[in-house]
């Protein structure tokens, strides 16, 4: 028995309970157990021991608060004289306690240290962050509002963005659909659009969770203009579709939380090839002139 | 070749107001046929389904007490010095309106609105002429003269009133309605304000094209006035000062080009709302004799010397009528103004029987 175990034994009280053991005095077993454990009575960590007699055997169980585990052992009582039975059980309890505490004497697990100087805390933290950081791809869904001031048209819509971000430069592909309409004196003119934008992006990280990106590229798509007359007996309605395109630039703020992020983007552009509905030869709403867009998105970085 | 391509790209990227970019355009709303084009005539019993609506846009600036007397700004003073040579007590513009109402009292499809501004919105909206001219109209036009000759504000007001009336009318009735705007005015807009004060050449009354500088008599109003919220109905700011509804200090106001644009827009309401007809006419209120008789004290009455004001006013009103698809008439004096030449016939001829 180690010195530590002896010291513990000397300082540990014990409660002993006997179940279905009519031939043995519980108080005698308790007294002898305390002697075996050399009970000093000063510790608050009390060992609980239970002996359950089953036929000619006894199941000894110890709940050890020091190592926070329980052990049990079955012993044969058939050839044990009744006079020594209390001491026999006390010894069995003490041995079980000693066996439980044996783990305390085991050496601490060894750590294999590589040769060379250990890296600093910051270097280690940065390496950990890189291992845990999301990938360079961003997938995002967004809602948008777009304004064409020269034709007094507001469009509302939504779309998806796929961004590939490098340390400084990256790329952005955006696909969206939007709808807008305006009343005229003859009826309503609706302008629907489906467009794709391809941009080169630059990123400026503000801190670990907020980054700003700027992008420069172009938008191309189709605009569909539909006129619905107020009175179809007097006014003829029509519809047509044409290609719309123009260069655009945007700035975006991205707030990240783990692999998820939210974004707010502002876009401006100038139509090079426009689509516009007219009514009785007068200019109506359309995708013409400069445009401004505001979008709010939510996405994930796998 | 490479250089040319690059230049085109740069022009495309920064193309603003000054260049035209290709736009695919197509009529998605257009009138099937116009009522007056189908060759038929209007039966007499259906004439009320073919209304004629005349909006009189009557100028009411303070200087009219000299140019079309008598008149008053409400306080006894300068205006009370001027009377008609024959002692008449009704200004020419009021007399002409009363005669118009009287001569068309039996025409049940004729509606009229009289709107004046000083600045701010006055007058009444469209009502049947057969109901008579509201009693107070003449008195207000004579004895409540206002502060400015804000022609731009007046034309904006006229356009608003026409659009409101058109929007309140069903498309089918709209197509059978004729709208006429008749502007009775001195013709000289005041104040003229320019957003750009850097001029290399100045237009003149005899060579009036181009951008006009701030009116000399407007003080610092063009650049620093109208800072408060301006009530469009009263033409007053919260402190009671005169203001021009819709004017932003430092911007343009009453530039001739903007006035012509508004006249064009009024004429375009025909196409925009599928209306039977819309046109803008002008009649000049200017009595050169009264102005000459007034002497040096009236020299700067319109911000220009009398003869120059006459020439410039006529140029403006004639140009407005041309842009608005209407007619211009300059009577010798406002007392000789006759509105019987205003065309109040329906857009389609009324059947003989």
Interface residues (C-beta under 8 A of the other chain):
Chain A: X184 X185 X186 X187 X189 X223 X225 X226 X227 X229 X230 X231 X233 X234 X235 X236 X237 X238 X239 X240 X242 X243 X247 X270 X271 X272 X273 X274 X275 X276 X277 X278 X279 X280 X281 X282 X283 X284 X286 X288
Chain B: X12 X13 X15 X21 X22 X23 X24 X25 X26 X27 X28 X29 X30 X31 X32 X163 X166 X167 X170 X171 X172 X175 X268 X269 X271 X272 X273 X274 X275
